Amino acid sequence: MKKLLLLGLLPLGVAAQTASAPTDRLTPEKLWQLGRLGEMAVSGDGKLLAYTVTKYSLADNKGNADIYVLPVAGGAAKRLTDTPVSENTLNWRPDGKLTFMSAESGTDQLYVIGADGGGKARLSDFADQGLGNLKYAPKANFILYTQDVKSSATTLDLFPDLPKADAKIIDDLNYRHWNAWDDHQASHVFFQAVGADGKPVGYGKDVMAGEKFDAPLMPDGGSEQLAFAPDGFRLAYTSRKLVGKAEAESTNADIYEFDIRTGKTLNLSEGLNGYDTEPAYAPGGQQMVWLSMATPGFESDRNAILRYDFSTKTRTDLTAGSELSASNVRWSADGKTLYFLAVVAGTEQLFSVAATGGKIRQITSGPQNYNAFELSANNTAVANRTTLAAFADVVRLDLKTGRETKLTAINEQELAGIKLGKVEDRRVTTTDGQQMQVYVIYPPDFDPAKKYPTLLYCQGGPQSPITQSQSYRWNFQLMAANGYIVVAPNRRGLPGFGRQWNDAISGDWGGQPIRDYLSAIDKISEEPYVDKDRRGCVGASYGGYSAYYLAGNHQGRFKTFIAHCGLYNLTSWYSITEEIFFAKHDIGGAPWEAPLHKSYTDFNPQQFAKNWDTPILVIHGGKDFRVPEGQGMEAFGTAQLKGIPSRFLYFPNEGHWILKPQNAVLWQRVYFEWLARTLKK
């Protein structure tokens, strides 16, 4: 123990000073030099694709998105913007020109530009009030957008004679969410007429006037939750029209339609009490589809595609009987077919179904993710494609055959000469006889005759799949580049393997999912190149919970642990997290209810801290309100009081994720230094 204690007290930076990293390996700094593919918008004739690429500056600690355009048929991309601010919110007008939002003037305004890069002009003079998510009606007669409006009184409103008082007066729940406190503002949907010159006319009308609710859903909802009907006189939006404790305990988000001509609002999903999101009108405007989760309070339920018929006022589940959970739904131009994405077996693929329902057709297959797509000309689509060994690029997909054609090489120059590790898709038998998919990522220049330190990666969510996507924090290629084998199991609770597999984790956090982790690391450790004396366990959120739980239940398997934003004490966590519906559903109830759920007696990591004897790095953000910072502080305090080598990496201004470039690089440096001192030696 004394040797480990001294090891834990080595000064920060020692590992970096003594290590000599090969120049042909991926590094944290290189990772943040890569361009990141963002929005995609296809022109009305389906022949041109506009897209954004964000480049980051470590020195400036921020990113900047620029617009590019290329022919869907193939050819060179043309850069349309090169400004010191980000361009976003891309829309093609019927006249073939592209509009976008930019703060180039100092406030967010609407601009237009030709497909050849000429004719750039500012169109708007909006007040600076948090405007975003702008969309054009198909005929360009109206625009819609979201803007913040005041929804409740501030402390200063109540006590104007105390302007320097900085307290908050709180009478209800949901007073903070994800990484932000209630700011007494609500995001509302506005519409505004557009003149013949393309400029907004008059002023925007608030379709939610007097309401205290947000649209789209906070914090991550965007323009995908808003839609215009083809005639431009109806618009749809997603909102959860609840406040306080009721909002904290419910997933009941609905689809609302507002008629510009009558001023009336209709709830199209009334009576459906789960998440209903992402409305999309059919080309004729007589039907609409949206994504719908049937189970109230279950944020990871299957997303069905519901079709609503305006003439009969009936709803039909077009994917009834399917195990697939849909996303990114798009109508074909003739209104006969719907295309969508779904996770299957550790990948994300493109599917189609008739607008009347029936058999679902899988269009693509193979070891890749299509993370987003848009339909284009000649029975094709363009898609954002990644693999665990390739960063995002645009590809064209043939909708009949699924054949792909690469259209961009966004990071070709940045990745020139960089060696990436081999990715292997394996199957491991679990303790209950199931076959579990496990991704194994090997270091570049892997030599099976050598022994390698190995990391068990524990995924968060708890129902976010491990697929062929690329993470800029838990990046498997970056771990492999530092000499580690990575074992990433799609354990119980992860989508893409059927509903029973997906739903099995709820109420069983410390049960079969943990046994799945151990099955994976034990099986892969049978390989002669895995050093059983140098195995680590890492993860975030539920993955951080898993690290804390395994720290007290690993029977000597691991030499080190890293937990980011993990749940350490479920009893203290329950009443301080913000989305109570999640805690109710996944933990099984409150810690004061009788009988007490086994989550608190059998699956609470804090109960097993008496067994902790292994070095642990704890990481947490001060603005993480889903898993508040006290969880990390409790865990670190436990390790310190028990004399276990430990370190607490704390980011006061980050939330559940680390988003600022310099913080992200610092995160990686501390992460790999910790592994170097506790695992590699």
C-alpha positions as CSV (number, residue, x, y, z in Angstrom):
1,M,0.0,0.0,0.0
2,K,2.8,2.4,0.8
3,K,4.2,2.0,-2.7
4,L,0.8,2.7,-4.3
5,L,0.4,5.8,-2.1
6,L,3.7,7.2,-3.2
7,L,2.7,6.4,-6.8
8,G,-0.5,8.3,-6.4
9,L,1.4,11.4,-5.2
10,L,3.6,11.7,-8.2
11,P,3.3,15.3,-9.6
12,L,1.1,15.9,-12.6
13,G,3.0,15.9,-15.8
14,V,5.6,13.2,-14.9
15,A,4.2,10.7,-17.3
16,A,4.0,13.1,-20.1
17,Q,7.6,14.2,-19.5
18,T,9.0,10.7,-19.5
19,A,6.9,9.2,-22.3
20,S,8.1,9.5,-26.0
21,A,5.0,9.2,-28.1
22,P,5.5,8.2,-31.7
23,T,4.7,10.9,-34.2
24,D,2.4,8.6,-36.3
25,R,0.0,8.2,-33.4
26,L,-3.3,10.0,-32.7
27,T,-2.9,12.5,-29.8
28,P,-5.5,14.7,-28.0
29,E,-4.2,17.7,-29.8
30,K,-4.5,16.0,-33.2
31,L,-8.0,14.9,-32.3
32,W,-9.0,18.6,-31.8
33,Q,-7.4,19.6,-35.1
34,L,-9.9,17.4,-37.0
35,G,-12.7,19.0,-38.8
36,R,-16.1,17.9,-37.6
37,L,-19.0,17.4,-40.1
38,G,-22.1,19.1,-38.9
39,E,-25.3,20.1,-40.6
40,M,-26.3,18.9,-44.1
41,A,-29.0,20.4,-46.4
42,V,-29.9,19.2,-49.9
43,S,-31.1,21.7,-52.4
44,G,-34.7,21.6,-53.7
45,D,-33.7,19.8,-56.9
46,G,-31.7,17.3,-54.9
47,K,-28.5,18.1,-56.8
48,L,-26.4,20.1,-54.3
49,L,-25.4,19.5,-50.7
50,A,-24.6,22.3,-48.3
51,Y,-22.8,21.2,-45.1
52,T,-20.9,22.7,-42.3
53,V,-17.4,21.7,-41.0
54,T,-16.3,23.0,-37.6
55,K,-12.6,23.5,-36.9
56,Y,-11.4,24.1,-33.4
57,S,-8.6,26.4,-32.1
58,L,-6.9,25.3,-28.8
59,A,-5.4,28.7,-28.4
60,D,-8.7,30.5,-28.8
61,N,-10.5,27.7,-26.9
62,K,-13.4,27.6,-29.3
63,G,-14.7,26.2,-32.6
64,N,-15.8,27.9,-35.8
65,A,-18.2,26.4,-38.4
66,D,-18.0,27.2,-42.1
67,I,-20.3,26.3,-45.0
68,Y,-19.3,24.1,-48.0
69,V,-21.3,23.0,-51.0
70,L,-20.7,20.1,-53.4
71,P,-22.6,18.3,-56.2
72,V,-24.4,15.2,-55.0
73,A,-23.3,13.5,-58.2
74,G,-19.7,14.0,-57.1
75,G,-17.0,16.6,-57.6
76,A,-15.0,19.2,-55.7
77,A,-16.4,20.9,-52.6
78,K,-16.5,24.7,-52.6
79,R,-16.1,26.7,-49.4
80,L,-18.8,29.4,-49.2
81,T,-17.9,31.1,-46.0
82,D,-14.7,32.0,-44.2
83,T,-15.6,34.3,-41.2
84,P,-14.4,34.5,-37.6
85,V,-17.9,33.4,-36.4
86,S,-19.8,30.2,-37.0
87,E,-22.5,29.8,-39.7
88,N,-25.4,27.5,-39.0
89,T,-29.1,26.8,-39.6
90,L,-28.8,26.0,-43.4
91,N,-31.9,26.3,-45.6
92,W,-32.3,26.2,-49.4
93,R,-34.8,28.6,-50.8
94,P,-37.0,27.7,-53.8
95,D,-34.9,30.1,-56.0
96,G,-31.8,27.9,-55.4
97,K,-30.1,30.2,-53.0
98,L,-28.9,29.1,-49.5
99,T,-29.8,30.9,-46.3
100,F,-28.0,30.6,-43.0
101,M,-27.7,32.2,-39.6
102,S,-24.6,34.1,-38.5
103,A,-23.5,36.5,-35.8
104,E,-21.0,38.2,-38.1
105,S,-22.8,41.5,-37.4
106,G,-22.6,41.0,-33.7
107,T,-26.1,39.5,-33.3
108,D,-27.7,36.4,-34.8
109,Q,-29.1,37.4,-38.2
110,L,-30.3,35.7,-41.4
111,Y,-28.1,35.8,-44.5
112,V,-28.4,34.5,-48.1
113,I,-25.7,33.4,-50.5
114,G,-25.6,31.9,-53.9
115,A,-24.5,28.3,-54.5
116,D,-21.4,29.7,-56.3
117,G,-20.5,31.8,-53.2
118,G,-21.7,35.0,-54.7
119,G,-24.4,37.5,-53.7
120,K,-24.0,37.2,-50.0
121,A,-26.4,39.6,-48.2
122,R,-27.9,40.1,-44.8
123,L,-31.7,39.7,-44.8
124,S,-32.8,40.4,-41.2
125,D,-32.6,42.8,-38.3
126,F,-33.8,40.6,-35.5
127,A,-33.6,41.7,-31.9
128,D,-30.8,39.9,-30.0
129,Q,-33.0,37.6,-27.9
130,G,-31.7,34.1,-28.3
131,L,-33.1,33.5,-31.8
132,G,-32.5,30.1,-33.4
133,N,-33.8,27.0,-35.2
134,L,-35.0,29.1,-38.2
135,K,-36.9,27.2,-41.0
136,Y,-38.5,28.3,-44.2
137,A,-41.9,27.3,-45.3
138,P,-41.7,25.2,-48.5
139,K,-43.0,28.2,-50.6
140,A,-40.8,30.6,-48.7
141,N,-43.9,32.7,-47.7
142,F,-43.1,32.3,-44.0
143,I,-40.2,31.5,-41.7
144,L,-40.5,30.0,-38.2
145,Y,-37.9,30.3,-35.5
146,T,-37.5,30.0,-31.7
147,Q,-36.8,32.9,-29.3
148,D,-36.6,33.2,-25.6
149,V,-39.4,35.0,-23.8
150,K,-39.8,35.8,-20.1
151,S,-41.8,33.2,-18.3
152,S,-41.5,34.0,-14.6
153,A,-40.4,36.7,-12.1
154,T,-36.7,36.9,-11.1
155,T,-35.5,37.7,-7.6
156,L,-34.7,41.2,-8.8
157,D,-38.3,41.6,-10.1
158,L,-39.6,40.6,-6.6
159,F,-37.1,42.8,-4.7
160,P,-36.0,45.6,-7.0
161,D,-34.5,47.5,-4.1
162,L,-31.9,44.7,-3.7
163,P,-30.1,44.8,-7.1
164,K,-26.9,43.1,-5.7
165,A,-28.7,40.2,-4.1
166,D,-27.6,37.0,-5.9
167,A,-30.0,34.5,-4.3
168,K,-32.5,32.3,-6.0
169,I,-36.0,31.7,-4.6
170,I,-37.2,28.2,-5.5
171,D,-40.6,26.8,-4.9
172,D,-40.8,23.9,-7.3
173,L,-38.7,21.3,-8.9
174,N,-36.9,21.5,-12.3
175,Y,-35.2,24.6,-11.1
176,R,-32.1,23.4,-13.0
177,H,-31.7,21.1,-15.9
178,W,-28.6,19.3,-17.3
179,N,-26.1,22.2,-17.0
180,A,-28.2,25.3,-16.6
181,W,-30.3,26.9,-13.9
182,D,-33.8,28.2,-14.6
183,D,-33.3,31.6,-16.1
184,H,-37.0,32.6,-16.0
185,Q,-37.0,32.4,-19.8
186,A,-38.9,29.9,-22.1
187,S,-38.1,29.1,-25.7
188,H,-41.1,29.8,-27.8
189,V,-42.0,29.3,-31.5
190,F,-42.5,32.3,-33.7
191,F,-43.6,32.7,-37.3
192,Q,-43.0,35.7,-39.6
193,A,-44.0,36.6,-43.1
194,V,-41.3,36.8,-45.9
195,G,-41.4,39.5,-48.6
196,A,-40.7,39.1,-52.3
197,D,-37.1,40.2,-51.7
198,G,-36.6,37.3,-49.2
199,K,-36.5,39.6,-46.2
200,P,-38.7,39.0,-43.1
201,V,-41.6,41.4,-43.0
202,G,-43.0,43.1,-39.9
203,Y,-42.5,41.2,-36.7
204,G,-42.6,37.6,-35.5
205,K,-45.8,36.3,-33.9
206,D,-45.4,34.1,-30.8
207,V,-47.6,30.9,-31.3
208,M,-47.2,30.1,-27.6
209,A,-47.9,33.5,-26.2
210,G,-48.5,33.5,-22.4
211,E,-47.2,29.9,-22.0
212,K,-44.4,28.9,-19.6
213,F,-43.3,25.9,-21.7
214,D,-40.3,25.4,-24.0
215,A,-40.3,24.3,-27.6
216,P,-38.2,22.5,-28.7
217,L,-37.5,20.3,-25.7
218,M,-34.6,21.4,-23.5
219,P,-31.7,21.1,-23.5
220,D,-30.9,19.2,-26.8
221,G,-34.0,19.7,-29.0
222,G,-33.4,21.6,-32.2
223,S,-35.0,22.3,-35.6
224,E,-35.8,18.6,-36.1
225,Q,-38.7,19.2,-33.6
226,L,-40.2,21.9,-35.8
227,A,-41.9,21.6,-39.2
228,F,-43.9,23.5,-41.8
229,A,-46.8,22.1,-43.8
230,P,-46.3,22.2,-47.6
231,D,-48.7,25.1,-48.0
232,G,-46.8,27.1,-45.4
233,F,-49.9,28.0,-43.4
234,R,-49.5,25.3,-40.7
235,L,-46.6,24.6,-38.5
236,A,-45.9,21.9,-36.0
237,Y,-43.7,21.9,-32.9
238,T,-42.7,19.6,-30.0
239,S,-43.3,20.7,-26.4
240,R,-43.7,19.2,-23.0
241,K,-46.4,21.5,-21.6
242,L,-45.7,20.8,-17.9
243,V,-43.7,22.8,-15.3
244,G,-42.0,22.1,-12.0
245,K,-42.4,18.8,-10.3
246,A,-44.9,17.6,-13.0
247,E,-42.3,18.2,-15.7
248,A,-39.5,16.6,-13.7
249,E,-41.6,13.4,-13.3
250,S,-42.9,13.1,-16.9
251,T,-41.8,12.4,-20.4
252,N,-45.1,13.5,-21.9
253,A,-44.0,15.6,-24.8
254,D,-46.6,16.2,-27.5
255,I,-46.8,17.3,-31.1
256,Y,-48.8,20.6,-31.5
257,E,-50.0,22.1,-34.8
258,F,-50.6,25.8,-35.1
259,D,-52.8,27.2,-38.0
260,I,-51.5,30.6,-39.1
261,R,-54.8,31.5,-40.7
262,T,-57.0,30.7,-37.7
263,G,-54.5,31.1,-34.8
264,K,-55.7,27.8,-33.3
265,T,-53.4,25.1,-31.8
266,L,-54.2,21.4,-31.9
267,N,-52.5,18.7,-29.8
268,L,-52.1,15.9,-32.4
269,S,-50.6,13.3,-29.9
270,E,-53.1,13.9,-27.0
271,G,-53.5,10.8,-24.9
272,L,-50.0,9.5,-25.7
273,N,-48.0,10.0,-22.5
274,G,-44.4,9.2,-23.5
275,Y,-42.0,11.2,-25.7
276,D,-43.6,12.3,-29.0
277,T,-41.0,14.2,-31.1
278,E,-39.8,15.2,-34.6
279,P,-42.9,16.0,-36.7
280,A,-42.6,15.7,-40.4
281,Y,-45.4,16.5,-42.9
282,A,-46.1,14.4,-46.0
283,P,-45.5,16.1,-49.3
284,G,-49.2,16.6,-49.8
285,G,-49.7,17.9,-46.3
286,Q,-52.6,15.5,-45.5
287,Q,-50.5,13.3,-43.3
288,M,-47.7,13.7,-40.8
289,V,-45.3,11.3,-39.1
290,W,-43.5,11.6,-35.8
291,L,-41.4,9.5,-33.4
292,S,-43.3,8.2,-30.4
293,M,-42.3,6.3,-27.3
294,A,-45.2,4.4,-25.7
295,T,-44.0,4.0,-22.1
296,P,-44.4,7.1,-19.9
297,G,-41.3,7.9,-17.9
298,F,-39.0,5.7,-20.0
299,E,-36.6,7.9,-21.9
300,S,-35.0,4.9,-23.8
301,D,-38.2,3.2,-25.0
302,R,-38.5,2.2,-28.7
303,N,-39.2,5.1,-31.0
304,A,-42.1,4.0,-33.2
305,I,-43.0,5.9,-36.4
306,L,-46.6,7.1,-36.0
307,R,-48.5,8.4,-39.0
308,Y,-51.3,10.9,-38.4
309,D,-54.1,11.3,-41.0
310,F,-55.6,14.8,-40.8
311,S,-58.8,13.8,-42.6
312,T,-59.7,10.8,-40.3
313,K,-57.8,12.1,-37.3
314,T,-56.4,8.6,-36.7
315,R,-52.9,7.5,-35.7
316,T,-51.1,4.4,-37.1
317,D,-47.9,2.8,-35.9
318,L,-46.0,2.1,-39.2
319,T,-43.3,0.1,-37.4
320,A,-45.6,-2.0,-35.2
321,G,-44.1,-5.4,-34.4
322,S,-40.6,-4.2,-35.2
323,E,-37.7,-4.3,-32.7
324,L,-36.2,-1.2,-34.4
325,S,-36.1,2.2,-32.7
326,A,-36.3,4.8,-35.5
327,S,-34.7,8.2,-35.9
328,N,-34.1,10.8,-38.6
329,V,-37.3,10.0,-40.5
330,R,-37.7,11.4,-44.1
331,W,-40.5,11.3,-46.6
332,S,-39.9,10.4,-50.2
333,A,-40.8,13.1,-52.7
334,D,-43.8,11.1,-53.9
335,G,-45.0,10.6,-50.3
336,K,-45.1,6.8,-50.8
337,T,-42.0,5.8,-48.7
338,L,-40.5,6.7,-45.4
339,Y,-36.7,6.4,-44.8
340,F,-35.2,6.3,-41.4
341,L,-32.1,5.3,-39.3
342,A,-32.0,2.7,-36.6
343,V,-29.3,1.0,-34.5
344,V,-28.7,-2.6,-35.1
345,A,-25.9,-4.9,-33.8
346,G,-23.5,-2.1,-32.9
347,T,-24.0,-0.1,-36.1
348,E,-26.5,2.5,-37.4
349,Q,-28.2,1.6,-40.7
350,L,-30.7,3.1,-43.2
351,F,-34.1,1.5,-43.5
352,S,-37.4,2.2,-45.4
353,V,-41.0,1.4,-44.9
354,A,-44.1,2.1,-47.0
355,A,-46.1,5.2,-45.9
356,T,-49.0,2.8,-45.5
357,G,-46.9,0.5,-43.2
358,G,-45.9,-3.1,-43.9
359,K,-42.5,-4.8,-44.2
360,I,-39.4,-2.8,-43.2
361,R,-36.6,-3.0,-45.7
362,Q,-32.9,-2.7,-44.5
363,I,-31.1,-0.7,-47.2
364,T,-27.5,-0.7,-45.8
365,S,-25.4,-3.1,-43.8
366,G,-21.8,-3.4,-42.8
367,P,-19.5,-2.1,-40.1
368,Q,-20.3,1.6,-40.2
369,N,-22.6,4.2,-38.8
370,Y,-24.8,6.4,-40.9
371,N,-25.3,9.0,-38.3
372,A,-27.6,11.3,-40.3
373,F,-28.9,11.5,-43.8
374,E,-30.9,13.6,-46.3
375,L,-32.6,12.4,-49.4
376,S,-31.2,13.7,-52.7
377,A,-31.8,13.3,-56.5
378,N,-32.0,10.1,-58.6
379,N,-33.1,7.8,-55.8
380,T,-30.1,8.6,-53.6
381,A,-29.3,10.0,-50.2
382,V,-26.3,11.7,-48.7
383,A,-25.2,10.6,-45.2
384,N,-22.8,11.3,-42.4
385,R,-20.7,8.2,-42.2
386,T,-18.2,7.0,-39.5
387,T,-16.5,3.9,-38.3
388,L,-14.4,3.2,-35.3
389,A,-11.4,3.6,-37.5
390,A,-12.7,6.6,-39.7
391,F,-13.9,10.0,-38.8
392,A,-17.0,11.6,-40.3
393,D,-17.3,12.1,-44.1
394,V,-20.2,12.6,-46.5
395,V,-21.1,9.6,-48.7
396,R,-23.8,9.1,-51.3
397,L,-26.1,6.1,-50.9
398,D,-28.0,4.3,-53.6
399,L,-31.5,3.8,-52.1
400,K,-32.1,0.6,-54.1
401,T,-28.8,-1.2,-53.5
402,G,-27.4,0.5,-50.4
403,R,-24.1,1.0,-52.3
404,E,-22.1,4.0,-51.0
405,T,-19.8,6.5,-52.8
406,K,-17.5,8.7,-50.8
407,L,-18.0,12.4,-51.5
408,T,-15.6,14.1,-49.1
409,A,-12.3,13.7,-47.4
410,I,-12.6,16.2,-44.7
411,N,-9.6,15.2,-42.6
412,E,-7.4,13.6,-45.2
413,Q,-4.5,16.1,-44.6
414,E,-4.8,16.1,-40.8
415,L,-4.7,12.3,-40.7
416,A,-1.9,11.7,-43.3
417,G,0.7,9.4,-41.7
418,I,-1.4,8.7,-38.6
419,K,-1.7,5.0,-37.9
420,L,-5.0,3.8,-36.5
421,G,-5.7,0.5,-34.6
422,K,-7.6,-2.5,-35.9
423,V,-11.2,-3.0,-34.8
424,E,-12.5,-6.5,-34.2
425,D,-16.2,-7.4,-33.8
426,R,-16.4,-10.4,-31.4
427,R,-19.1,-12.4,-29.6
428,V,-18.8,-13.4,-26.0
429,T,-21.1,-15.8,-24.1
430,T,-22.7,-14.2,-21.0
431,T,-23.4,-15.8,-17.7
432,D,-27.0,-16.5,-18.8
433,G,-26.0,-18.1,-22.1
434,Q,-26.6,-15.1,-24.4
435,Q,-24.3,-14.0,-27.2
436,M,-23.0,-10.5,-26.5
437,Q,-21.3,-8.3,-29.1
438,V,-17.9,-6.9,-28.0
439,Y,-15.7,-4.5,-29.9
440,V,-12.0,-4.9,-29.3
441,I,-9.7,-2.2,-30.5
442,Y,-6.0,-2.9,-30.8
443,P,-3.0,-0.5,-30.7
444,P,-1.4,0.5,-34.1
445,D,1.3,-2.0,-35.1
446,F,-0.3,-4.6,-32.8
447,D,2.0,-7.6,-32.1
448,P,0.2,-10.6,-30.8
449,A,3.5,-11.9,-29.4
450,K,3.5,-9.0,-26.9
451,K,1.4,-8.4,-23.8
452,Y,-0.6,-5.2,-23.6
453,P,-2.4,-3.3,-20.8
454,T,-6.1,-3.6,-21.4
455,L,-9.1,-1.3,-20.6
456,L,-12.6,-2.4,-20.0
457,Y,-14.8,0.4,-21.3
458,C,-18.1,0.8,-19.6
459,Q,-20.7,2.7,-21.6
460,G,-23.1,5.3,-20.2
461,G,-26.7,6.1,-20.9
462,P,-27.4,3.7,-19.4
463,Q,-29.0,2.9,-22.8
464,S,-26.7,4.6,-25.3
465,P,-25.4,2.1,-27.8
466,I,-21.7,1.4,-28.6
467,T,-21.7,1.7,-32.4
468,Q,-19.3,2.7,-35.2
469,S,-19.5,6.4,-34.1
470,Q,-16.5,8.5,-33.1
471,S,-16.3,10.1,-29.7
472,Y,-14.0,13.1,-29.0
473,R,-13.6,12.2,-25.4
474,W,-13.9,8.4,-25.0
475,N,-12.1,7.9,-28.3
476,F,-11.1,4.2,-28.7
477,Q,-8.5,5.0,-31.3
478,L,-6.8,7.5,-29.0
479,M,-6.7,4.9,-26.2
480,A,-5.3,2.4,-28.6
481,A,-2.7,4.9,-29.8
482,N,-1.4,5.1,-26.2
483,G,-0.7,1.4,-26.2
484,Y,-4.0,0.0,-24.7
485,I,-6.2,-2.8,-25.9
486,V,-9.8,-1.5,-25.5
487,V,-12.7,-4.0,-24.7
488,A,-16.0,-2.3,-25.3
489,P,-19.0,-4.6,-24.7
490,N,-22.6,-3.9,-25.8
491,R,-23.8,-5.2,-22.5
492,R,-27.4,-5.6,-21.3
493,G,-29.3,-2.3,-21.7
494,L,-27.7,-1.2,-25.0
495,P,-29.9,-0.8,-28.1
496,G,-29.6,-2.7,-31.3
497,F,-30.2,-6.2,-30.0
498,G,-33.9,-6.3,-29.4
499,R,-36.2,-4.8,-26.8
500,Q,-35.7,-7.5,-24.2
501,W,-31.9,-6.8,-24.3
502,N,-32.5,-3.0,-24.3
503,D,-35.0,-3.0,-21.4
504,A,-33.2,-5.5,-19.2
505,I,-31.1,-2.9,-17.4
506,S,-34.0,-1.0,-15.8
507,G,-34.1,-1.8,-12.1
508,D,-31.1,-4.2,-12.5
509,W,-28.1,-1.8,-12.7
510,G,-25.8,-3.9,-10.6
511,G,-27.1,-7.3,-11.9
512,Q,-26.8,-8.8,-15.3
513,P,-25.2,-5.7,-17.0
514,I,-22.3,-5.9,-14.5
515,R,-22.0,-9.6,-15.1
516,D,-21.9,-8.9,-18.8
517,Y,-18.9,-6.6,-18.3
518,L,-17.1,-9.3,-16.4
519,S,-17.9,-11.9,-19.0
520,A,-16.3,-9.6,-21.7
521,I,-13.1,-8.8,-19.8
522,D,-12.7,-12.4,-18.6
523,K,-13.1,-13.9,-22.1
524,I,-10.9,-11.4,-23.9
525,S,-8.3,-11.8,-21.1
526,E,-7.9,-15.4,-22.2
527,E,-5.9,-14.1,-25.2
528,P,-2.1,-14.4,-24.6
529,Y,-1.6,-10.7,-25.6
530,V,-3.7,-9.4,-22.7
531,D,-1.7,-8.6,-19.6
532,K,-4.0,-9.8,-16.8
533,D,-1.8,-7.9,-14.3
534,R,-2.4,-4.6,-16.1
535,R,-6.2,-4.2,-16.6
536,G,-8.1,-1.1,-16.0
537,C,-11.8,-0.2,-15.9
538,V,-13.1,3.2,-17.2
539,G,-16.4,4.8,-17.9
540,A,-18.8,7.8,-17.6
541,S,-22.3,8.3,-16.2
542,Y,-23.7,4.8,-15.9
543,G,-20.2,3.8,-17.0
544,G,-18.9,5.8,-14.0
545,Y,-21.4,4.0,-11.8
546,S,-20.1,0.8,-13.2
547,A,-16.5,1.7,-12.3
548,Y,-17.5,2.6,-8.7
549,Y,-19.5,-0.6,-8.3
550,L,-16.8,-2.8,-9.7
551,A,-14.2,-1.1,-7.5
552,G,-15.9,-2.9,-4.6
553,N,-16.8,-6.1,-6.5
554,H,-14.0,-6.9,-9.0
555,Q,-12.2,-9.7,-7.1
556,G,-8.8,-8.4,-8.0
557,R,-9.3,-8.1,-11.8
558,F,-8.4,-4.5,-12.2
559,K,-5.4,-2.5,-11.2
560,T,-6.9,1.0,-11.7
561,F,-10.3,2.7,-12.2
562,I,-11.5,5.9,-13.8
563,A,-15.0,7.2,-13.2
564,H,-16.3,10.4,-15.0
565,C,-19.6,11.9,-13.7
566,G,-20.5,8.5,-12.2
567,L,-23.3,7.8,-9.7
568,Y,-21.7,6.8,-6.4
569,N,-24.5,6.9,-3.9
570,L,-28.0,6.2,-5.3
571,T,-29.6,7.2,-2.1
572,S,-28.3,10.7,-2.1
573,W,-28.5,11.0,-5.9
574,Y,-32.2,10.3,-6.2
575,S,-33.6,13.6,-4.9
576,I,-31.0,15.9,-6.3
577,T,-31.0,14.8,-10.0
578,E,-33.4,16.8,-12.1
579,E,-35.3,14.4,-14.4
580,I,-37.0,12.4,-11.7
581,F,-38.8,10.3,-14.3
582,F,-35.5,8.7,-15.2
583,A,-34.6,7.9,-11.5
584,K,-38.1,6.5,-10.9
585,H,-38.0,4.2,-13.9
586,D,-34.4,3.0,-13.8
587,I,-33.8,2.8,-10.1
588,G,-37.2,1.4,-9.2
589,G,-38.5,4.1,-6.9
590,A,-37.5,6.5,-4.1
591,P,-35.2,5.5,-1.3
592,W,-37.9,6.3,1.3
593,E,-40.5,4.0,-0.2
594,A,-41.2,0.6,1.3
595,P,-40.3,-2.0,0.4
596,L,-36.9,-0.6,-0.4
597,H,-35.8,-1.4,-4.0
598,K,-32.8,-3.6,-4.4
599,S,-31.1,-0.8,-6.2
600,Y,-30.3,0.7,-2.8
601,T,-29.4,-2.5,-1.0
602,D,-27.7,-4.6,-3.6
603,F,-26.6,-2.3,-6.4
604,N,-25.5,0.9,-4.6
605,P,-21.7,1.4,-5.1
606,Q,-21.4,3.2,-1.8
607,Q,-22.5,0.1,0.0
608,F,-19.4,-1.7,-1.3
609,A,-16.8,1.0,-0.7
610,K,-15.7,-1.0,2.3
611,N,-14.0,-3.3,-0.3
612,W,-12.2,-0.5,-2.2
613,D,-8.4,-1.1,-2.4
614,T,-7.5,0.0,-5.9
615,P,-6.3,3.4,-7.3
616,I,-9.1,5.5,-8.7
617,L,-9.3,8.8,-10.7
618,V,-12.6,10.6,-10.2
619,I,-13.7,13.3,-12.7
620,H,-16.7,15.5,-12.4
621,G,-18.2,18.8,-13.7
622,G,-19.6,21.5,-11.5
623,K,-22.5,22.1,-13.9
624,D,-23.6,18.5,-14.1
625,F,-27.1,18.5,-12.8
626,R,-28.0,15.1,-14.1
627,V,-25.3,13.5,-11.8
628,P,-24.4,16.4,-9.5
629,E,-20.9,17.0,-8.4
630,G,-21.5,15.7,-4.9
631,Q,-21.5,12.2,-6.3
632,G,-17.8,12.6,-7.4
633,M,-16.9,14.3,-4.2
634,E,-18.4,11.5,-2.1
635,A,-16.4,8.9,-4.1
636,F,-13.1,10.9,-4.0
637,G,-13.6,11.5,-0.2
638,T,-14.2,7.8,0.3
639,A,-11.0,6.9,-1.5
640,Q,-8.9,9.5,0.4
641,L,-10.3,8.6,3.8
642,K,-9.5,4.9,3.1
643,G,-5.9,5.8,2.1
644,I,-6.4,4.7,-1.5
645,P,-4.3,6.4,-4.2
646,S,-6.8,8.8,-5.8
647,R,-7.1,12.0,-7.7
648,F,-10.1,14.3,-8.3
649,L,-10.2,16.2,-11.6
650,Y,-12.9,18.9,-11.3
651,F,-14.2,21.2,-14.0
652,P,-16.3,24.0,-12.3
653,N,-17.8,25.2,-15.6
654,E,-18.5,21.9,-17.4
655,G,-21.6,19.8,-17.3
656,H,-22.1,16.1,-18.0
657,W,-19.7,16.4,-20.9
658,I,-16.4,18.2,-21.4
659,L,-17.0,20.6,-24.3
660,K,-14.4,23.3,-24.1
661,P,-11.3,22.4,-26.2
662,Q,-8.6,23.2,-23.6
663,N,-10.6,21.4,-20.9
664,A,-11.0,18.4,-23.2
665,V,-7.2,18.2,-23.9
666,L,-6.5,18.6,-20.1
667,W,-9.0,15.8,-19.5
668,Q,-7.1,13.5,-21.9
669,R,-3.7,14.4,-20.5
670,V,-4.8,13.6,-16.9
671,Y,-6.6,10.5,-18.0
672,F,-3.6,9.0,-19.8
673,E,-1.1,10.2,-17.1
674,W,-3.2,8.4,-14.6
675,L,-3.2,5.2,-16.6
676,A,0.5,5.5,-17.2
677,R,1.3,5.7,-13.5
678,T,-1.2,3.1,-12.2
679,L,-1.5,0.6,-15.1
680,K,1.5,0.7,-17.4
681,K,4.1,0.2,-14.7
